[in-house]
Amino acid sequence: MKTSVGCIVVALMMAVSTLAVAVPSSKPTISLEGKLNCPYISSSGGTAYLQIILTTSGFERQSRERRPMNLSVVLDRSGSMSDQQKMEYAKAALTKLIEQLERDDIFSLVVYDDVVDVLHPAQQVGSSKNRLKQLVSDIYPRNSTNLGGGMIEGLKQVEKNVGKEYVNRVILLSDGLANQGITSPIELNHIAKRHRERSISLTTMGVGLDYNENLMIGLAESGGGNYYFIESPSQLASMMNREFKSASSIVAQNVSIELQLGKDVRLLDVIGCETVSDRNAYRIPIGDVYANDIREITVELSVPKGSGTATVATGKVCYESSRISSRPSFAASVMYTSDLVLIDRNRDMEIQAKADIAVSTRDVERAMKALDEGRMEEAQAQLQSAKAFLGSSPAAASSGAGGDAIRAQADRLNSYEATLRNSDIEASQVKKAIQYENYRVQKKK
């Protein structure tokens, strides 16, 4: 399938757009809420869903004045990049990106095949745009794919100037499998996490149908950045609209939620997110957040039997920012009751819907794992299980936003099933497309 130069251009421009930090028009703030799907729970205990909502506000979106970038682009120049003129498309995209840089931005360019080369070490752009464009023009496809080596070098380049005054980010672009150097996803993810702790985020872009989407998603998650599946021109409008409508400016880096559970409450899952645990305390890394942004995380809890009122969880946000000083927190409590009707009457249907949709995305993840392993029937069964679960949601019949969201997700699941049954579509294309959309739903992107 031919990959559009426009698609790569837009994706690189979108990644750069998320690096711009706006000038606040009023005092910038971060707020944090913890909402349960129901304020009541059975006296015998049960499962509760906690929706953690982080919101940034008090910013104007202004592209002309922003915090300077400390940016490294890591470009795959392996032999497969010559297919369908992907290298030419990537070079055009990179040239467009360079045109957007300002004199005070720090930029580095790393290319890799089986050899990793730093074509332009990290330094301020100054008046070197024409020279940078010429460097890009001279890149050509060569040998194998040392993705890990390229990523590590990009991270090193950004690390030279890392600081709160900069937006520190690496953009990694690849169209193939990591087959040279470090190839272990576990090891590569660990490297990305270690640099994220220093507020260096990693965005990954998979081009075409031959790259390892599991690896690229994992690196973006571990690195606190974004993941893009760049397939065809038909995606251009929606990708551009989604990215430019979203807040395009980083206001806090290396953000995490510190979650403390109540007595005998157990954490069953933080859907779609990794966690770092210490007894009944958990840290949930969520990467960078942007101006006028909303991030939501669904936490599945097991609440013990009891009576009266009990606090099930408290949370606070931690981050690195030179603009915001607030450290908001929340506490979420339940009231025990033996009246099941009272529970049903007091459900927050919007929160219930968000929780149930999050659970359905977990089933889709399992379906994609089965598809990866060639178990098509199991993949279809997992999608059917997700549909059945959504159909049984207390929010499914509601007339408000919760019901609408449930129905929209059910439509997506129907589309996934239909796509799996379509023998004319390449398996790698099916999986990448479904997995990318599920990633966006799960991350509210």
C-alpha positions as CSV (number, residue, x, y, z in Angstrom):
1,M,0.0,0.0,0.0
2,K,1.4,3.4,-1.0
3,T,2.2,5.7,1.9
4,S,1.4,9.3,1.3
5,V,4.0,12.0,1.7
6,G,1.3,14.2,3.0
7,C,0.4,11.7,5.7
8,I,4.0,11.7,7.0
9,V,4.2,15.5,6.7
10,V,1.0,16.0,8.7
11,A,2.0,13.5,11.4
12,L,5.4,15.1,11.9
13,M,3.8,18.6,11.9
14,M,1.3,17.3,14.5
15,A,4.0,16.0,16.7
16,V,5.8,19.3,16.5
17,S,2.5,21.1,17.2
18,T,2.2,19.3,20.5
19,L,5.6,20.8,21.5
20,A,4.5,24.4,21.5
21,V,3.7,26.0,24.9
22,A,1.2,28.8,24.9
23,V,1.4,32.1,26.8
24,P,-1.2,32.1,29.6
25,S,-3.9,34.7,29.5
26,S,-4.9,34.0,33.1
27,K,-3.3,32.0,35.9
28,P,-2.6,28.5,34.5
29,T,-3.9,25.7,36.7
30,I,-4.2,21.9,36.8
31,S,-7.2,20.3,38.5
32,L,-7.7,16.7,39.5
33,E,-11.0,14.9,40.3
34,G,-11.8,11.3,41.3
35,K,-15.3,10.3,40.5
36,L,-16.9,6.9,41.3
37,N,-19.4,5.3,39.0
38,C,-21.8,5.2,42.0
39,P,-21.6,6.8,45.5
40,Y,-23.2,3.7,47.0
41,I,-22.0,0.1,47.1
42,S,-23.4,-3.1,48.5
43,S,-22.7,-3.9,52.1
44,S,-21.1,-7.1,50.9
45,G,-18.6,-5.1,48.8
46,G,-18.0,-5.4,45.1
47,T,-16.3,-3.8,42.1
48,A,-16.2,0.0,41.8
49,Y,-14.8,2.1,39.0
50,L,-12.9,5.3,39.7
51,Q,-12.6,7.8,36.9
52,I,-9.6,10.1,37.5
53,I,-9.9,13.3,35.5
54,L,-7.0,15.7,35.1
55,T,-7.7,19.1,33.5
56,T,-5.5,22.0,32.6
57,S,-7.0,25.5,32.1
58,G,-6.1,29.2,32.0
59,F,-4.1,29.0,28.7
60,E,-4.6,30.7,25.4
61,R,-3.5,28.8,22.3
62,Q,-0.9,31.0,20.7
63,S,1.5,29.5,18.3
64,R,3.9,32.5,17.9
65,E,5.1,32.6,21.5
66,R,6.1,29.3,23.1
67,R,8.7,27.6,25.2
68,P,11.7,26.7,23.0
69,M,12.0,23.0,21.9
70,N,14.8,20.6,22.6
71,L,13.9,18.2,19.8
72,S,15.6,15.3,18.1
73,V,14.2,13.5,15.1
74,V,15.3,10.0,14.6
75,L,14.8,8.8,11.0
76,D,14.8,5.2,9.7
77,R,17.0,5.0,6.6
78,S,16.9,1.2,6.3
79,G,16.5,-0.4,2.9
80,S,12.8,-0.8,3.2
81,M,12.4,3.0,3.3
82,S,13.1,2.9,-0.5
83,D,9.8,1.0,-1.0
84,Q,6.9,3.1,-2.3
85,Q,9.2,6.2,-2.1
86,K,8.8,6.3,1.7
87,M,12.2,7.9,2.1
88,E,11.3,10.8,-0.3
89,Y,8.0,11.3,1.6
90,A,9.9,11.3,5.0
91,K,12.5,13.8,3.7
92,A,9.8,16.1,2.5
93,A,8.1,15.9,5.9
94,L,11.3,16.6,7.7
95,T,12.0,19.6,5.6
96,K,8.6,21.0,6.5
97,L,9.3,20.4,10.1
98,I,12.6,22.2,9.9
99,E,10.8,25.2,8.4
100,Q,8.7,25.5,11.6
101,L,11.7,25.7,14.0
102,E,12.8,29.0,15.6
103,R,16.3,30.2,16.1
104,D,16.3,29.4,19.8
105,D,15.1,25.9,19.4
106,I,17.6,23.1,19.9
107,F,17.5,20.5,17.2
108,S,19.3,17.3,16.4
109,L,19.0,14.8,13.5
110,V,19.8,11.1,13.9
111,V,19.5,8.5,11.1
112,Y,19.9,4.8,11.4
113,D,20.1,1.6,9.5
114,D,22.5,-1.0,10.9
115,V,24.7,2.1,11.6
116,V,23.6,5.1,13.7
117,D,24.8,8.5,12.5
118,V,24.2,11.9,14.1
119,L,23.9,14.1,11.0
120,H,23.3,17.2,13.1
121,P,24.3,17.2,16.8
122,A,22.0,19.0,19.3
123,Q,22.5,22.8,19.0
124,Q,20.4,25.9,18.5
125,V,18.9,26.2,15.1
126,G,20.1,29.8,14.6
127,S,20.6,30.4,10.9
128,S,21.3,26.8,9.9
129,K,17.9,25.9,8.4
130,N,19.3,25.7,4.8
131,R,22.2,23.5,5.9
132,L,19.7,21.3,7.8
133,K,17.6,20.9,4.7
134,Q,20.6,20.0,2.6
135,L,21.5,17.3,5.2
136,V,18.0,15.9,4.8
137,S,18.2,16.0,1.1
138,D,21.3,13.8,1.1
139,I,19.8,11.0,3.2
140,Y,19.2,7.7,1.3
141,P,18.1,4.2,2.3
142,R,20.7,1.7,3.1
143,N,20.8,-1.5,5.2
144,S,19.1,-3.1,8.3
145,T,17.2,-1.5,11.1
146,N,18.9,-0.7,14.4
147,L,15.9,1.1,15.8
148,G,17.1,0.8,19.4
149,G,20.5,2.4,18.6
150,G,18.8,5.3,16.8
151,M,16.3,5.8,19.6
152,I,19.1,5.8,22.2
153,E,21.2,8.3,20.3
154,G,18.2,10.6,19.9
155,L,17.6,10.5,23.6
156,K,21.2,11.3,24.3
157,Q,21.1,14.3,22.0
158,V,18.1,15.7,23.9
159,E,19.7,14.8,27.2
160,K,22.6,17.2,26.5
161,N,20.4,20.2,27.0
162,V,17.5,18.8,29.0
163,G,15.8,21.4,31.3
164,K,12.5,22.8,32.4
165,E,12.9,25.8,30.1
166,Y,12.6,23.5,27.1
167,V,10.1,21.0,25.8
168,N,12.3,17.9,25.6
169,R,11.2,15.4,23.0
170,V,12.4,12.7,20.6
171,I,10.4,11.8,17.5
172,L,11.2,8.3,16.2
173,L,10.0,7.3,12.8
174,S,10.3,3.7,11.4
175,D,8.7,1.6,8.7
176,G,10.2,-1.8,9.7
177,L,11.2,-4.3,12.4
178,A,14.1,-3.7,14.8
179,N,16.5,-6.4,13.7
180,Q,19.9,-4.9,14.7
181,G,21.4,-3.8,18.0
182,I,18.9,-3.9,21.0
183,T,15.7,-5.5,19.8
184,S,14.1,-6.5,23.1
185,P,10.9,-4.5,23.7
186,I,11.4,-4.9,27.4
187,E,14.8,-3.4,27.3
188,L,13.9,-0.6,24.9
189,N,10.8,0.3,27.0
190,H,13.0,0.5,30.1
191,I,15.4,2.9,28.3
192,A,12.4,5.1,27.3
193,K,11.0,5.1,30.9
194,R,14.3,6.0,32.3
195,H,14.6,9.1,30.1
196,R,10.9,10.0,30.7
197,E,11.8,10.3,34.4
198,R,14.1,13.1,33.3
199,S,11.3,14.8,31.4
200,I,12.4,13.6,27.9
201,S,9.3,12.3,26.1
202,L,9.3,10.0,23.1
203,T,6.8,10.0,20.3
204,T,6.8,7.1,17.8
205,M,5.5,7.0,14.2
206,G,4.9,3.8,12.4
207,V,4.9,4.1,8.6
208,G,3.2,1.5,6.3
209,L,2.3,-2.0,7.3
210,D,5.6,-3.7,8.1
211,Y,6.7,-2.1,11.4
212,N,6.0,-3.6,14.9
213,E,3.0,-1.7,16.2
214,N,3.3,-3.4,19.6
215,L,6.8,-2.1,20.0
216,M,6.0,1.4,18.8
217,I,2.9,1.7,21.0
218,G,4.9,0.4,24.0
219,L,7.8,2.9,23.4
220,A,5.3,5.8,23.2
221,E,3.6,4.7,26.4
222,S,6.9,4.2,28.2
223,G,8.3,7.4,26.8
224,G,5.2,9.5,27.7
225,G,4.6,10.8,24.2
226,N,2.2,9.9,21.3
227,Y,1.9,7.1,18.8
228,Y,0.8,7.5,15.2
229,F,-0.1,4.9,12.6
230,I,0.6,6.4,9.2
231,E,-1.1,4.4,6.6
232,S,-2.9,6.3,3.8
233,P,-4.0,9.8,2.7
234,S,-7.6,9.0,3.9
235,Q,-6.4,9.5,7.4
236,L,-5.0,13.0,6.8
237,A,-8.1,15.1,7.6
238,S,-9.1,13.3,10.7
239,M,-5.5,13.2,12.1
240,M,-5.0,16.9,11.4
241,N,-8.4,17.9,12.8
242,R,-7.9,15.8,15.9
243,E,-4.4,17.0,16.6
244,F,-5.0,20.7,15.9
245,K,-8.3,20.7,17.9
246,S,-6.5,19.2,20.8
247,A,-4.5,21.5,23.1
248,S,-1.2,21.8,21.2
249,S,1.1,23.0,24.0
250,I,2.9,21.2,26.7
251,V,2.4,22.7,30.1
252,A,3.6,19.9,32.4
253,Q,6.1,17.1,31.7
254,N,6.5,13.7,33.3
255,V,3.1,13.8,34.8
256,S,1.9,11.1,37.1
257,I,-1.0,10.4,39.5
258,E,-0.1,9.2,43.0
259,L,-2.9,6.9,44.2
260,Q,-3.4,5.7,47.8
261,L,-6.1,3.0,48.4
262,G,-8.3,2.8,51.4
263,K,-8.2,0.0,54.0
264,D,-8.5,-3.4,52.3
265,V,-9.4,-1.9,48.9
266,R,-7.6,-3.7,46.1
267,L,-6.5,-2.3,42.7
268,L,-7.7,-4.7,40.0
269,D,-6.6,-2.7,37.0
270,V,-5.7,0.8,35.7
271,I,-7.1,0.2,32.2
272,G,-4.6,1.0,29.4
273,C,-2.0,2.3,31.8
274,E,1.1,0.9,33.5
275,T,1.4,1.3,37.3
276,V,4.3,1.3,39.7
277,S,3.2,-0.1,43.1
278,D,4.4,0.1,46.7
279,R,2.0,-1.8,48.9
280,N,-1.3,0.0,48.7
281,A,0.2,3.1,47.0
282,Y,0.4,3.3,43.2
283,R,2.0,5.7,40.8
284,I,0.3,6.1,37.4
285,P,2.6,7.8,34.8
286,I,0.6,9.6,32.1
287,G,3.4,11.5,30.2
288,D,3.1,15.1,29.0
289,V,-0.1,17.1,29.3
290,Y,-1.1,20.1,27.2
291,A,-2.8,23.5,27.6
292,N,-6.6,23.2,27.9
293,D,-6.2,19.4,28.1
294,I,-8.4,16.7,29.7
295,R,-6.9,13.4,30.6
296,E,-9.0,10.5,32.0
297,I,-8.0,7.3,33.6
298,T,-10.3,4.4,34.5
299,V,-9.3,2.5,37.7
300,E,-11.0,-0.8,38.6
301,L,-11.2,-1.4,42.3
302,S,-12.3,-4.2,44.6
303,V,-14.1,-2.7,47.6
304,P,-14.4,-4.9,50.8
305,K,-17.6,-5.5,52.7
306,G,-18.5,-2.9,55.3
307,S,-20.9,-0.3,56.7
308,G,-21.3,3.4,56.9
309,T,-18.9,5.5,54.7
310,A,-15.4,4.5,53.6
311,T,-12.7,6.3,51.6
312,V,-11.8,4.0,48.7
313,A,-8.9,6.1,47.3
314,T,-7.1,9.4,47.5
315,G,-4.9,10.8,44.8
316,K,-2.6,13.7,43.9
317,V,-0.9,14.9,40.7
318,C,2.9,15.2,40.4
319,Y,4.6,16.8,37.5
320,E,7.5,19.1,36.3
321,S,6.6,22.5,35.1
322,S,8.0,26.0,35.3
323,R,4.6,27.7,35.0
324,I,2.3,25.9,37.4
325,S,2.7,25.6,41.2
326,S,-0.6,23.9,42.3
327,R,-0.6,20.3,43.4
328,P,-4.3,19.3,43.4
329,S,-5.7,16.1,45.0
330,F,-8.9,14.2,45.5
331,A,-10.6,11.8,47.9
332,A,-13.3,9.3,46.7
333,S,-15.7,7.7,49.2
334,V,-18.6,5.2,49.1
335,M,-21.6,4.7,51.3
336,Y,-22.5,1.1,52.1
337,T,-26.1,0.0,51.7
338,S,-28.2,-3.2,51.4
339,D,-30.7,-1.4,49.1
340,L,-29.8,-2.4,45.5
341,V,-32.4,-0.1,44.1
342,L,-30.7,2.8,45.8
343,I,-27.4,1.8,44.1
344,D,-29.1,1.6,40.6
345,R,-30.9,4.9,41.0
346,N,-27.7,6.8,42.0
347,R,-25.3,5.6,39.3
348,D,-23.5,8.4,37.5
349,M,-24.3,7.2,34.0
350,E,-21.6,9.2,32.3
351,I,-18.9,7.8,34.6
352,Q,-20.4,4.3,34.3
353,A,-20.3,4.6,30.5
354,K,-16.6,5.7,30.5
355,A,-15.7,2.8,32.8
356,D,-17.6,0.3,30.7
357,I,-16.0,1.6,27.5
358,A,-12.6,1.3,29.1
359,V,-13.3,-2.3,30.0
360,S,-14.3,-3.0,26.4
361,T,-11.0,-1.6,25.1
362,R,-9.3,-4.1,27.3
363,D,-11.2,-6.9,25.5
364,V,-10.1,-5.3,22.2
365,E,-6.5,-5.5,23.3
366,R,-6.9,-9.2,24.1
367,A,-8.5,-9.6,20.6
368,M,-5.4,-8.0,19.0
369,K,-3.1,-10.2,21.0
370,A,-5.0,-13.3,19.7
371,L,-4.9,-11.9,16.2
372,D,-1.1,-11.4,16.5
373,E,-0.8,-15.1,17.4
374,G,-2.9,-16.3,14.5
375,R,-6.0,-17.2,16.7
376,M,-8.7,-15.5,14.5
377,E,-11.6,-17.2,16.2
378,E,-10.5,-16.2,19.6
379,A,-10.0,-12.6,18.4
380,Q,-13.6,-12.6,17.1
381,A,-14.8,-14.1,20.4
382,Q,-13.1,-11.3,22.4
383,L,-14.8,-8.7,20.3
384,Q,-18.1,-10.4,20.8
385,S,-17.4,-10.5,24.6
386,A,-16.7,-6.7,24.5
387,K,-20.0,-6.1,22.7
388,A,-22.0,-8.2,25.1
389,F,-20.4,-6.4,28.1
390,L,-21.3,-3.1,26.6
391,G,-24.9,-4.2,25.9
392,S,-25.3,-5.1,29.6
393,S,-24.0,-1.7,30.8
394,P,-26.4,0.1,33.1
395,A,-25.6,3.2,30.9
396,A,-26.5,1.5,27.6
397,A,-30.2,2.5,27.8
398,S,-29.6,6.0,29.1
399,S,-30.5,9.0,27.0
400,G,-27.6,11.3,27.9
401,A,-24.0,11.5,27.0
402,G,-23.3,8.2,28.7
403,G,-25.7,6.3,26.5
404,D,-24.4,8.0,23.4
405,A,-20.8,7.1,24.2
406,I,-21.8,3.4,24.8
407,R,-23.5,3.3,21.4
408,A,-20.6,4.9,19.6
409,Q,-18.2,2.3,21.1
410,A,-20.6,-0.5,20.1
411,D,-20.5,0.8,16.5
412,R,-16.7,0.7,16.6
413,L,-16.8,-2.9,17.8
414,N,-19.2,-3.9,15.0
415,S,-16.8,-2.2,12.6
416,Y,-13.9,-4.2,14.0
417,E,-15.7,-7.4,13.6
418,A,-16.7,-6.6,10.0
419,T,-13.0,-5.7,9.3
420,L,-11.8,-9.1,10.7
421,R,-14.2,-10.9,8.5
422,N,-13.1,-9.1,5.3
423,S,-10.6,-11.4,3.7
424,D,-9.6,-8.8,1.1
425,I,-7.8,-6.7,3.8
426,E,-4.3,-7.6,4.7
427,A,-4.0,-9.0,8.3
428,S,-1.3,-6.5,9.3
429,Q,-3.4,-3.6,8.0
430,V,-6.4,-4.9,10.0
431,K,-4.5,-5.2,13.2
432,K,-2.7,-1.9,12.9
433,A,-5.9,0.0,12.1
434,I,-8.0,-1.5,14.9
435,Q,-5.2,-1.3,17.4
436,Y,-4.6,2.4,16.6
437,E,-8.2,3.3,17.0
438,N,-8.5,1.4,20.2
439,Y,-5.4,3.2,21.5
440,R,-7.1,6.5,20.7
441,V,-10.3,5.6,22.4
442,Q,-8.5,4.3,25.5
443,K,-6.3,7.4,25.7
444,K,-9.2,9.7,24.9
445,K,-7.2,11.1,22.0
